[in-house]
Amino acid sequence: MRCRSGISALLLLLGLSVRAAGVPCATDHPQICDFLDRYIASLRAWDEPNVSVYQKMYDDKFVVLSGSIEALDAATDTTAFSLRRYDDKAYEVTWANGVDTLLCVTFPISYELIWGLSLPEIEKQMPSRIAAAPERKQRLDTVRFPEINLPSPSALDTTILRLFCGEERKNYLLQITQSLYGFKQAHYTVSLEQWLNYLAAEQMSCFAAIEEESEESLRVLVIAQNNDLAYRHVLSVWVPRKLLSGDDGILETSLTAFIPIHNIKQ
């Protein structure tokens, strides 16, 4: 996929938006609505002389199944909007006036496409996105992923889950070593609260459990999953046992981010 983040910036500057033109996007998935706003506006405004709009859509695997982009001009406040998901592979979106389909499209569940950024650009933004995340208003959803084969949780596992998925608040700092595209690394420090706020802002579910333990320390596995965009972050955290009884401390953490879910073996 060829990403052209300059287009996104131009469209934001011009204020072009599908919803601003009255086309509805009624869904509980705001990142998908934001993508549709930006992407369809980019198709309307496309003027690159060396790349046709059809080539752009082909490159991005954005496929018009029926109707047309131009037909969206007939959208009103009563236009029906539907969003359908095909596993972790694709979304299908339809706008219709009664029985008349204005536009039906499908596109891959790809965070690069939906955000309009390449993976290196997304990774570069991650520390600032974590730092800028607003304070969370509610607890994170906690789930156990079936492919993670761990024994039945102990009382200590439950404590770890509460700690790293946000129910119990402590003033820990995470010294993160993040693996980047191209076998590079980034190093930064954020608070555990900032990390949890980021997960909440990105509407991610969370799981944490003890992966290894010794007399002195625990190795904790933390998985955060974004279901809308079908990716995971995986943290490996070394937790000295003596820190569990306190309210603060510094934890060494390794992070592998933006793992596509469809690449994960069940």
C-alpha positions in Angstrom: 0.0 0.0 0.0 1.3 3.5 -0.9 0.5 6.0 1.8 0.2 9.7 1.1 -0.1 11.3 4.4 0.2 14.8 2.8 -3.2 14.3 1.3 -4.7 13.8 4.8 -3.1 17.0 6.0 -4.4 18.9 3.0 -8.0 17.6 3.5 -7.9 18.5 7.1 -6.7 22.0 6.2 -9.5 22.4 3.7 -12.0 21.0 6.1 -13.3 18.5 3.6 -15.5 15.9 5.2 -18.2 13.4 4.1 -20.2 14.0 7.3 -19.9 17.8 6.8 -21.7 17.2 3.5 -24.5 15.4 5.3 -23.6 11.8 4.6 -24.3 9.8 7.8 -21.9 7.6 9.6 -23.9 6.2 12.5 -21.6 3.7 14.2 -19.9 3.0 17.6 -16.6 2.9 15.7 -15.4 6.5 15.4 -12.0 5.6 13.8 -13.9 4.0 10.9 -16.1 7.1 10.5 -13.0 9.3 10.5 -11.4 7.2 7.9 -14.5 7.3 5.6 -14.6 11.1 6.0 -11.0 11.5 5.0 -10.7 8.9 2.4 -13.8 9.6 0.4 -13.0 13.3 0.6 -9.6 12.5 -0.9 -11.2 10.6 -3.8 -13.4 13.6 -4.5 -10.5 16.0 -4.5 -7.9 13.7 -6.2 -5.7 15.6 -8.7 -2.4 13.8 -8.9 -1.5 13.8 -12.6 0.7 10.7 -12.5 -1.6 8.4 -10.5 -5.3 8.0 -11.3 -7.9 7.8 -8.6 -8.7 4.3 -9.8 -5.0 3.3 -9.3 -5.1 4.8 -5.8 -8.2 2.7 -4.9 -6.6 -0.4 -6.4 -3.4 0.1 -4.4 -5.4 0.6 -1.2 -7.8 -2.3 -2.0 -10.7 0.1 -1.6 -13.4 -1.5 -3.8 -16.7 0.0 -4.9 -19.1 -2.9 -5.0 -22.2 -0.9 -6.1 -23.3 2.7 -6.6 -20.7 5.5 -6.9 -18.9 8.1 -4.9 -20.8 10.8 -6.8 -24.1 9.2 -5.7 -23.3 10.3 -2.2 -24.4 13.8 -3.2 -28.0 12.4 -2.9 -27.5 11.5 0.8 -29.7 13.1 3.4 -30.2 13.0 7.2 -32.4 9.9 6.6 -29.9 8.0 4.5 -29.3 4.5 6.0 -25.7 3.6 6.9 -24.5 0.0 7.6 -21.2 -1.4 8.6 -20.4 -5.1 8.2 -17.2 -6.9 9.2 -15.7 -10.0 7.7 -13.6 -11.6 10.4 -10.4 -9.5 10.9 -9.9 -9.1 7.1 -12.3 -6.4 5.8 -15.2 -4.0 6.4 -18.1 -3.4 4.1 -19.9 -0.1 4.3 -23.2 0.8 2.6 -25.2 4.0 2.3 -28.8 3.7 1.0 -31.9 5.7 0.4 -34.6 3.2 1.0 -34.0 0.3 -1.5 -31.6 2.5 -3.6 -27.9 1.9 -2.8 -25.9 5.1 -3.1 -22.6 3.5 -2.4 -21.4 0.1 -1.2 -17.6 -0.3 -0.6 -15.2 -2.7 1.0 -11.7 -2.1 2.3 -9.2 -4.1 4.4 -8.9 -3.8 8.1 -5.5 -2.2 8.0 -4.5 0.4 10.6 -2.1 1.9 8.0 -4.9 2.5 5.5 -7.4 3.6 8.2 -5.0 6.1 9.8 -3.5 7.1 6.4 0.0 6.6 7.8 2.8 4.1 7.2 3.9 1.8 10.0 7.2 3.7 10.7 5.1 7.0 11.0 2.7 5.3 13.4 5.5 3.9 15.5 7.2 7.3 15.6 4.0 8.9 17.0 3.4 6.3 19.7 5.3 8.0 22.7 3.5 11.3 22.0 0.1 9.6 21.6 0.6 7.8 25.0 1.6 11.1 26.7 -1.3 13.0 25.2 -4.0 10.5 26.0 -6.8 12.0 28.2 -7.5 10.6 31.6 -9.8 7.6 31.2 -13.4 7.8 32.4 -14.1 4.1 32.8 -12.3 0.9 33.4 -10.8 -1.1 30.5 -12.4 -4.2 29.2 -10.4 -7.2 30.4 -10.4 -10.4 28.3 -8.5 -13.7 28.2 -7.3 -14.6 24.7 -7.8 -18.3 23.9 -4.5 -18.7 22.2 -2.6 -17.7 25.3 -2.0 -21.0 27.0 -1.5 -20.2 30.7 -2.6 -22.1 33.8 -5.7 -21.1 35.8 -5.1 -17.7 37.4 -3.8 -17.6 40.9 -4.5 -14.8 43.5 -1.2 -13.2 42.3 -2.3 -13.4 38.7 -5.5 -11.6 39.7 -3.5 -8.9 41.4 -1.3 -8.5 38.3 -4.4 -8.3 36.0 -5.9 -5.6 38.2 -2.6 -3.7 38.2 -1.8 -3.8 34.5 -5.3 -3.4 33.2 -6.2 -0.5 35.4 -8.4 -1.4 38.3 -5.6 -0.8 40.9 -3.8 2.5 40.5 -0.1 2.7 41.3 2.6 5.3 40.4 4.8 3.0 38.4 7.0 4.2 35.6 7.5 2.1 32.5 10.9 2.2 30.9 9.9 1.0 27.5 12.1 -0.5 24.8 9.9 -0.7 21.7 10.8 -2.8 18.7 10.4 -0.8 15.5 10.2 -1.6 11.8 13.6 -2.2 10.2 15.1 -3.9 13.3 15.3 -0.6 15.2 14.4 0.3 18.7 12.9 3.3 20.5 13.4 4.0 24.2 11.1 6.2 26.3 9.5 6.4 29.7 5.8 6.8 30.5 3.8 6.3 33.6 1.6 3.2 34.0 -1.4 5.6 34.2 -0.4 7.3 30.9 -0.2 3.8 29.3 -3.6 2.8 30.6 -5.1 6.1 29.5 -3.8 5.5 26.0 -5.3 2.0 25.9 -8.7 3.5 27.0 -8.5 6.3 24.4 -7.8 3.7 21.7 -10.7 1.6 22.9 -8.4 -1.4 23.5 -9.2 -4.4 25.7 -6.6 -5.7 28.1 -5.2 -9.0 29.5 -2.3 -9.5 31.9 -0.8 -12.6 33.6 2.4 -14.0 35.0 4.5 -15.6 32.4 7.6 -16.5 34.5 8.5 -16.1 38.2 11.4 -16.4 40.5 12.0 -15.6 44.1 13.0 -12.0 43.3 10.8 -11.0 40.3 7.9 -11.8 38.0 7.9 -11.6 34.2 4.4 -10.3 33.3 2.8 -10.6 29.9 0.4 -7.8 29.0 -1.7 -7.8 25.8 -3.8 -4.9 24.6 -6.0 -5.4 21.6 -7.8 -3.0 19.3 -10.7 -4.9 17.8 -11.8 -2.2 15.4 -8.4 -2.0 13.6 -7.4 -5.7 14.3 -4.0 -5.2 16.0 -2.3 -5.9 19.3 0.4 -4.5 21.5 2.4 -7.0 23.6 4.3 -5.9 26.7 6.8 -8.0 28.6 7.4 -6.4 32.0 9.9 -7.4 34.7 8.3 -6.7 38.1 10.5 -7.0 41.3 8.4 -8.7 44.0 9.3 -6.0 46.5 7.6 -3.3 44.3 4.2 -5.1 44.6 3.9 -3.9 48.2 4.6 -0.3 47.3 2.9 2.4 45.3 5.7 3.4 43.0 8.7 2.1 41.2 10.4 1.8 37.8 9.7 -1.2 35.6 11.8 -2.4 32.6 9.4 -3.1 29.7 9.8 -4.5 26.2 7.1 -3.6 23.7 6.1 -5.1 20.4 3.3 -2.9 19.0 0.8 -3.1 16.1 0.8 -6.8 15.6 -2.0 -7.6 13.0 -4.4 -10.0 14.6 -4.8 -12.0 11.3 -1.1 -12.9 11.7 -1.7 -14.6 15.1 -2.0 -18.3 15.1 -5.0 -19.6 17.0 
